[in-house]
Amino acid sequence: MNDCFYCENGEKLNSLMIEVCKLDYSTVYLNRDQKHKGRCIVMFKDHKTEYFQLTQEENRGYFAELAKTAQAVWNLYHPDKINYATFGDGVPHVHVHVVPKYKGGLQWGEAFHDDVEKVLLSEEEYQEMAKALREEICKPA
């Protein structure tokens, strides 16, 4: 799978995102571009390119973890809406972008896109965000 940077788990992946936590069916990453504060990615644990390739159990588990991650983003950043983006033609691996959006804020009322200036943080700020997300995602129900 040398064309899947999620599976390679190397320099390209680490330049774009920071691992927050590994769950049973997925790994959650914090996107380094924080123009949408709290934006993260929930990646399926194995290399699959389509949702229909997941078993029923994997599908239920993965989407439950996606929902848990979105709830954590909601609790921490209080967006007006969370957008969920699945593309995959550029990165052929099942993953969903969790993108918090705010009324009157950046790209409200349209699909998020990356052709606007990036918002990069200090390494300390990323670590604080990742820690808060991890604690919120992993806290008992």
Summary of the structure (lengths in Angstrom):
residues: 141
radius of gyration: 14.5
end to end distance: 36.0
largest distance: 41.1
contacts: 388
relative contact order: 0.20
helix: 36%
strand: 21%
